[in-house]
Amino acid sequence: MNMQALFKSTFIVSLSLIGGIIGLLVGIFWTDMIPASLGLGIFMGGIIGIMADAFTGRDHKHWKKA
């Protein structure tokens, strides 16, 4: 696997984890539905990660292969 694909997948996974942590905190403090808010946080984090990758991925073809 080249560096670019590794970076891309870890970027989306890391944003999903951040979204999951935020969703868990929101679920603890504001609602009784912790699994629902955790799942929503991971889902939103993944969507934000894919969108951010689409914005930053315009010059993927210019990246050097590792």
Biopython code that builds the backbone (N, CA, C, O; Angstrom):
import numpy as np
from Bio.PDB.StructureBuilder import StructureBuilder

atoms = [
    (1, "MET", "N", (0.852, -1.194, 0.000)),
    (1, "MET", "CA", (0.000, 0.000, 0.000)),
    (1, "MET", "C", (0.892, 1.250, 0.000)),
    (1, "MET", "O", (1.858, 1.332, 0.759)),
    (2, "ASN", "N", (0.568, 2.188, -0.831)),
    (2, "ASN", "CA", (1.398, 3.398, -0.877)),
    (2, "ASN", "C", (1.004, 4.362, 0.239)),
    (2, "ASN", "O", (-0.019, 4.201, 0.904)),
    (3, "MET", "N", (1.849, 5.358, 0.413)),
    (3, "MET", "CA", (1.691, 6.276, 1.542)),
    (3, "MET", "C", (0.393, 7.077, 1.435)),
    (3, "MET", "O", (-0.249, 7.371, 2.443)),
    (4, "GLN", "N", (0.018, 7.421, 0.215)),
    (4, "GLN", "CA", (-1.157, 8.264, 0.019)),
    (4, "GLN", "C", (-2.437, 7.536, 0.443)),
    (4, "GLN", "O", (-3.294, 8.124, 1.103)),
    (5, "ALA", "N", (-2.569, 6.267, 0.068)),
    (5, "ALA", "CA", (-3.768, 5.514, 0.458)),
    (5, "ALA", "C", (-3.793, 5.294, 1.967)),
    (5, "ALA", "O", (-4.855, 5.328, 2.588)),
    (6, "LEU", "N", (-2.614, 5.067, 2.555)),
    (6, "LEU", "CA", (-2.531, 4.882, 4.002)),
    (6, "LEU", "C", (-2.939, 6.159, 4.727)),
    (6, "LEU", "O", (-3.696, 6.112, 5.696)),
    (7, "PHE", "N", (-2.440, 7.298, 4.258)),
    (7, "PHE", "CA", (-2.789, 8.582, 4.867)),
    (7, "PHE", "C", (-4.281, 8.851, 4.727)),
    (7, "PHE", "O", (-4.927, 9.317, 5.666)),
    (8, "LYS", "N", (-4.821, 8.557, 3.555)),
    (8, "LYS", "CA", (-6.237, 8.802, 3.289)),
    (8, "LYS", "C", (-7.116, 7.993, 4.242)),
    (8, "LYS", "O", (-8.059, 8.531, 4.823)),
    (9, "SER", "N", (-6.811, 6.705, 4.406)),
    (9, "SER", "CA", (-7.646, 5.873, 5.264)),
    (9, "SER", "C", (-7.482, 6.256, 6.731)),
    (9, "SER", "O", (-8.465, 6.280, 7.471)),
    (10, "THR", "N", (-6.261, 6.554, 7.166)),
    (10, "THR", "CA", (-6.072, 6.927, 8.569)),
    (10, "THR", "C", (-6.713, 8.279, 8.864)),
    (10, "THR", "O", (-7.168, 8.515, 9.983)),
    (11, "PHE", "N", (-6.754, 9.171, 7.872)),
    (11, "PHE", "CA", (-7.401, 10.475, 8.048)),
    (11, "PHE", "C", (-8.893, 10.283, 8.321)),
    (11, "PHE", "O", (-9.442, 10.887, 9.243)),
    (12, "ILE", "N", (-9.545, 9.444, 7.519)),
    (12, "ILE", "CA", (-10.980, 9.206, 7.687)),
    (12, "ILE", "C", (-11.244, 8.481, 9.004)),
    (12, "ILE", "O", (-12.196, 8.803, 9.716)),
    (13, "VAL", "N", (-10.391, 7.492, 9.327)),
    (13, "VAL", "CA", (-10.574, 6.748, 10.572)),
    (13, "VAL", "C", (-10.385, 7.657, 11.784)),
    (13, "VAL", "O", (-11.133, 7.565, 12.757)),
    (14, "SER", "N", (-9.376, 8.541, 11.722)),
    (14, "SER", "CA", (-9.124, 9.419, 12.868)),
    (14, "SER", "C", (-10.283, 10.395, 13.061)),
    (14, "SER", "O", (-10.681, 10.659, 14.196)),
    (15, "LEU", "N", (-10.827, 10.932, 11.973)),
    (15, "LEU", "CA", (-11.978, 11.824, 12.121)),
    (15, "LEU", "C", (-13.203, 11.065, 12.622)),
    (15, "LEU", "O", (-14.017, 11.618, 13.362)),
    (16, "SER", "N", (-13.336, 9.793, 12.219)),
    (16, "SER", "CA", (-14.437, 8.988, 12.736)),
    (16, "SER", "C", (-14.288, 8.771, 14.234)),
    (16, "SER", "O", (-15.272, 8.821, 14.972)),
    (17, "LEU", "N", (-13.056, 8.528, 14.686)),
    (17, "LEU", "CA", (-12.822, 8.346, 16.120)),
    (17, "LEU", "C", (-13.113, 9.628, 16.890)),
    (17, "LEU", "O", (-13.717, 9.590, 17.962)),
    (18, "ILE", "N", (-12.682, 10.766, 16.338)),
    (18, "ILE", "CA", (-12.954, 12.049, 16.997)),
    (18, "ILE", "C", (-14.463, 12.286, 17.080)),
    (18, "ILE", "O", (-14.976, 12.714, 18.114)),
    (19, "GLY", "N", (-15.167, 12.002, 15.983)),
    (19, "GLY", "CA", (-16.627, 12.135, 15.990)),
    (19, "GLY", "C", (-17.281, 11.198, 16.992)),
    (19, "GLY", "O", (-18.259, 11.560, 17.647)),
    (20, "GLY", "N", (-16.731, 9.978, 17.111)),
    (20, "GLY", "CA", (-17.263, 9.029, 18.079)),
    (20, "GLY", "C", (-17.066, 9.489, 19.506)),
    (20, "GLY", "O", (-17.959, 9.337, 20.339)),
    (21, "ILE", "N", (-15.891, 10.058, 19.802)),
    (21, "ILE", "CA", (-15.620, 10.563, 21.154)),
    (21, "ILE", "C", (-16.545, 11.734, 21.478)),
    (21, "ILE", "O", (-17.094, 11.812, 22.576)),
    (22, "ILE", "N", (-16.714, 12.647, 20.512)),
    (22, "ILE", "CA", (-17.616, 13.783, 20.726)),
    (22, "ILE", "C", (-19.052, 13.289, 20.929)),
    (22, "ILE", "O", (-19.770, 13.774, 21.804)),
    (23, "GLY", "N", (-19.459, 12.312, 20.104)),
    (23, "GLY", "CA", (-20.801, 11.748, 20.258)),
    (23, "GLY", "C", (-20.994, 11.074, 21.604)),
    (23, "GLY", "O", (-22.069, 11.157, 22.198)),
    (24, "LEU", "N", (-19.941, 10.399, 22.090)),
    (24, "LEU", "CA", (-20.026, 9.751, 23.399)),
    (24, "LEU", "C", (-20.168, 10.785, 24.510)),
    (24, "LEU", "O", (-20.970, 10.607, 25.426)),
    (25, "LEU", "N", (-19.386, 11.871, 24.432)),
    (25, "LEU", "CA", (-19.483, 12.924, 25.444)),
    (25, "LEU", "C", (-20.858, 13.584, 25.421)),
    (25, "LEU", "O", (-21.450, 13.842, 26.469)),
    (26, "VAL", "N", (-21.362, 13.855, 24.210)),
    (26, "VAL", "CA", (-22.701, 14.445, 24.096)),
    (26, "VAL", "C", (-23.740, 13.491, 24.680)),
    (26, "VAL", "O", (-24.667, 13.914, 25.370)),
    (27, "GLY", "N", (-23.574, 12.191, 24.393)),
    (27, "GLY", "CA", (-24.523, 11.210, 24.906)),
    (27, "GLY", "C", (-24.498, 11.113, 26.415)),
    (27, "GLY", "O", (-25.543, 10.928, 27.039)),
    (28, "ILE", "N", (-23.319, 11.234, 27.016)),
    (28, "ILE", "CA", (-23.224, 11.157, 28.477)),
    (28, "ILE", "C", (-23.872, 12.378, 29.116)),
    (28, "ILE", "O", (-24.617, 12.251, 30.088)),
    (29, "PHE", "N", (-23.591, 13.562, 28.574)),
    (29, "PHE", "CA", (-24.006, 14.775, 29.270)),
    (29, "PHE", "C", (-25.416, 15.240, 28.921)),
    (29, "PHE", "O", (-26.070, 15.874, 29.749)),
    (30, "TRP", "N", (-25.902, 14.941, 27.712)),
    (30, "TRP", "CA", (-27.170, 15.552, 27.310)),
    (30, "TRP", "C", (-28.319, 14.585, 27.083)),
    (30, "TRP", "O", (-29.480, 14.975, 27.204)),
    (31, "THR", "N", (-28.024, 13.338, 26.757)),
    (31, "THR", "CA", (-29.129, 12.410, 26.488)),
    (31, "THR", "C", (-28.895, 11.106, 27.224)),
    (31, "THR", "O", (-27.833, 10.888, 27.808)),
    (32, "ASP", "N", (-29.895, 10.244, 27.190)),
    (32, "ASP", "CA", (-29.751, 8.897, 27.735)),
    (32, "ASP", "C", (-29.438, 7.888, 26.641)),
    (32, "ASP", "O", (-29.259, 6.703, 26.922)),
    (33, "MET", "N", (-29.369, 8.347, 25.397)),
    (33, "MET", "CA", (-29.152, 7.432, 24.277)),
    (33, "MET", "C", (-27.683, 7.470, 23.864)),
    (33, "MET", "O", (-27.336, 8.040, 22.830)),
    (34, "ILE", "N", (-26.824, 6.859, 24.679)),
    (34, "ILE", "CA", (-25.391, 6.894, 24.384)),
    (34, "ILE", "C", (-25.058, 6.147, 23.080)),
    (34, "ILE", "O", (-24.299, 6.680, 22.270)),
    (35, "PRO", "N", (-25.598, 4.926, 22.839)),
    (35, "PRO", "CA", (-25.215, 4.247, 21.585)),
    (35, "PRO", "C", (-25.654, 5.004, 20.340)),
    (35, "PRO", "O", (-24.946, 5.010, 19.333)),
    (36, "ALA", "N", (-26.822, 5.645, 20.403)),
    (36, "ALA", "CA", (-27.302, 6.380, 19.236)),
    (36, "ALA", "C", (-26.407, 7.578, 18.944)),
    (36, "ALA", "O", (-26.059, 7.828, 17.790)),
    (37, "SER", "N", (-26.031, 8.319, 19.985)),
    (37, "SER", "CA", (-25.189, 9.493, 19.756)),
    (37, "SER", "C", (-23.778, 9.076, 19.365)),
    (37, "SER", "O", (-23.124, 9.770, 18.586)),
    (38, "LEU", "N", (-23.293, 7.937, 19.902)),
    (38, "LEU", "CA", (-21.971, 7.444, 19.525)),
    (38, "LEU", "C", (-21.951, 7.048, 18.055)),
    (38, "LEU", "O", (-21.022, 7.390, 17.324)),
    (39, "GLY", "N", (-22.992, 6.319, 17.625)),
    (39, "GLY", "CA", (-23.076, 5.926, 16.222)),
    (39, "GLY", "C", (-23.211, 7.138, 15.312)),
    (39, "GLY", "O", (-22.602, 7.187, 14.243)),
    (40, "LEU", "N", (-24.005, 8.115, 15.731)),
    (40, "LEU", "CA", (-24.172, 9.325, 14.932)),
    (40, "LEU", "C", (-22.863, 10.098, 14.838)),
    (40, "LEU", "O", (-22.535, 10.648, 13.787)),
    (41, "GLY", "N", (-22.110, 10.140, 15.947)),
    (41, "GLY", "CA", (-20.824, 10.832, 15.931)),
    (41, "GLY", "C", (-19.833, 10.166, 14.994)),
    (41, "GLY", "O", (-19.112, 10.849, 14.267)),
    (42, "ILE", "N", (-19.787, 8.822, 15.003)),
    (42, "ILE", "CA", (-18.877, 8.115, 14.099)),
    (42, "ILE", "C", (-19.306, 8.330, 12.654)),
    (42, "ILE", "O", (-18.469, 8.531, 11.773)),
    (43, "PHE", "N", (-20.621, 8.286, 12.413)),
    (43, "PHE", "CA", (-21.142, 8.486, 11.062)),
    (43, "PHE", "C", (-20.810, 9.886, 10.546)),
    (43, "PHE", "O", (-20.336, 10.040, 9.420)),
    (44, "MET", "N", (-21.062, 10.909, 11.376)),
    (44, "MET", "CA", (-20.771, 12.280, 10.963)),
    (44, "MET", "C", (-19.270, 12.498, 10.792)),
    (44, "MET", "O", (-18.840, 13.189, 9.868)),
    (45, "GLY", "N", (-18.466, 11.903, 11.695)),
    (45, "GLY", "CA", (-17.020, 12.019, 11.560)),
    (45, "GLY", "C", (-16.524, 11.386, 10.267)),
    (45, "GLY", "O", (-15.628, 11.918, 9.612)),
    (46, "GLY", "N", (-17.107, 10.252, 9.905)),
    (46, "GLY", "CA", (-16.723, 9.609, 8.650)),
    (46, "GLY", "C", (-17.113, 10.446, 7.443)),
    (46, "GLY", "O", (-16.345, 10.548, 6.486)),
    (47, "ILE", "N", (-18.297, 11.046, 7.476)),
    (47, "ILE", "CA", (-18.730, 11.898, 6.360)),
    (47, "ILE", "C", (-17.831, 13.126, 6.250)),
    (47, "ILE", "O", (-17.440, 13.516, 5.150)),
    (48, "ILE", "N", (-17.500, 13.739, 7.400)),
    (48, "ILE", "CA", (-16.605, 14.901, 7.375)),
    (48, "ILE", "C", (-15.235, 14.496, 6.850)),
    (48, "ILE", "O", (-14.609, 15.244, 6.099)),
    (49, "GLY", "N", (-14.766, 13.308, 7.246)),
    (49, "GLY", "CA", (-13.479, 12.826, 6.755)),
    (49, "GLY", "C", (-13.483, 12.610, 5.253)),
    (49, "GLY", "O", (-12.519, 12.962, 4.572)),
    (50, "ILE", "N", (-14.556, 12.036, 4.732)),
    (50, "ILE", "CA", (-14.640, 11.806, 3.286)),
    (50, "ILE", "C", (-14.721, 13.137, 2.545)),
    (50, "ILE", "O", (-14.095, 13.302, 1.498)),
    (51, "MET", "N", (-15.493, 14.093, 3.085)),
    (51, "MET", "CA", (-15.592, 15.404, 2.444)),
    (51, "MET", "C", (-14.256, 16.127, 2.467)),
    (51, "MET", "O", (-13.843, 16.714, 1.467)),
    (52, "ALA", "N", (-13.569, 16.085, 3.628)),
    (52, "ALA", "CA", (-12.271, 16.753, 3.729)),
    (52, "ALA", "C", (-11.270, 16.097, 2.797)),
    (52, "ALA", "O", (-10.431, 16.778, 2.208)),
    (53, "ASP", "N", (-11.351, 14.765, 2.654)),
    (53, "ASP", "CA", (-10.450, 14.080, 1.739)),
    (53, "ASP", "C", (-10.762, 14.460, 0.297)),
    (53, "ASP", "O", (-9.855, 14.560, -0.530)),
    (54, "ALA", "N", (-12.039, 14.671, -0.009)),
    (54, "ALA", "CA", (-12.392, 15.081, -1.367)),
    (54, "ALA", "C", (-11.858, 16.483, -1.658)),
    (54, "ALA", "O", (-11.427, 16.767, -2.775)),
    (55, "PHE", "N", (-11.889, 17.362, -0.646)),
    (55, "PHE", "CA", (-11.364, 18.713, -0.861)),
    (55, "PHE", "C", (-9.848, 18.712, -0.980)),
    (55, "PHE", "O", (-9.292, 19.379, -1.852)),
    (56, "THR", "N", (-9.167, 17.955, -0.095)),
    (56, "THR", "CA", (-7.705, 17.954, -0.128)),
    (56, "THR", "C", (-7.175, 16.998, -1.176)),
    (56, "THR", "O", (-5.986, 17.024, -1.493)),
    (57, "GLY", "N", (-8.046, 16.149, -1.723)),
    (57, "GLY", "CA", (-7.590, 15.118, -2.648)),
    (57, "GLY", "C", (-7.520, 15.570, -4.088)),
    (57, "GLY", "O", (-7.352, 14.747, -4.988)),
    (58, "ARG", "N", (-7.644, 16.860, -4.320)),
    (58, "ARG", "CA", (-7.592, 17.340, -5.701)),
    (58, "ARG", "C", (-6.210, 17.158, -6.311)),
    (58, "ARG", "O", (-6.083, 17.002, -7.526)),
    (59, "ASP", "N", (-5.169, 17.176, -5.475)),
    (59, "ASP", "CA", (-3.822, 17.032, -6.019)),
    (59, "ASP", "C", (-3.203, 15.694, -5.631)),
    (59, "ASP", "O", (-1.982, 15.588, -5.518)),
    (60, "HIS", "N", (-4.034, 14.670, -5.425)),
    (60, "HIS", "CA", (-3.500, 13.345, -5.100)),
    (60, "HIS", "C", (-2.576, 12.833, -6.201)),
    (60, "HIS", "O", (-1.572, 12.179, -5.917)),
    (61, "LYS", "N", (-2.909, 13.126, -7.447)),
    (61, "LYS", "CA", (-2.107, 12.577, -8.541)),
    (61, "LYS", "C", (-0.731, 13.222, -8.613)),
    (61, "LYS", "O", (0.165, 12.683, -9.262)),
    (62, "HIS", "N", (-0.544, 14.375, -7.953)),
    (62, "HIS", "CA", (0.766, 15.033, -7.966)),
    (62, "HIS", "C", (1.650, 14.572, -6.820)),
    (62, "HIS", "O", (2.825, 14.933, -6.753)),
    (63, "TRP", "N", (1.076, 13.758, -5.898)),
    (63, "TRP", "CA", (1.868, 13.300, -4.771)),
    (63, "TRP", "C", (2.910, 12.300, -5.234)),
    (63, "TRP", "O", (2.685, 11.546, -6.181)),
    (64, "LYS", "N", (4.054, 12.297, -4.559)),
    (64, "LYS", "CA", (5.087, 11.307, -4.862)),
    (64, "LYS", "C", (4.678, 9.972, -4.263)),
    (64, "LYS", "O", (4.140, 9.907, -3.158)),
    (65, "LYS", "N", (4.944, 8.905, -5.014)),
    (65, "LYS", "CA", (4.670, 7.566, -4.499)),
    (65, "LYS", "C", (5.742, 7.192, -3.486)),
    (65, "LYS", "O", (6.928, 7.442, -3.704)),
    (66, "ALA", "N", (5.324, 6.597, -2.390)),
    (66, "ALA", "CA", (6.292, 6.220, -1.356)),
    (66, "ALA", "C", (7.051, 4.964, -1.784)),
    (66, "ALA", "O", (7.913, 4.483, -1.049)),
]
sb = StructureBuilder()
sb.init_structure("model")
sb.init_model(0)
sb.init_chain("A")
sb.init_seg("    ")
for serial, (resi, resn, name, xyz) in enumerate(atoms, 1):
    if name == "N":
        sb.init_residue(resn, " ", resi, " ")
    sb.init_atom(name, np.array(xyz, "f"), 0.0, 1.0, " ", f" {name:<3s}", serial, name[0])
structure = sb.get_structure()
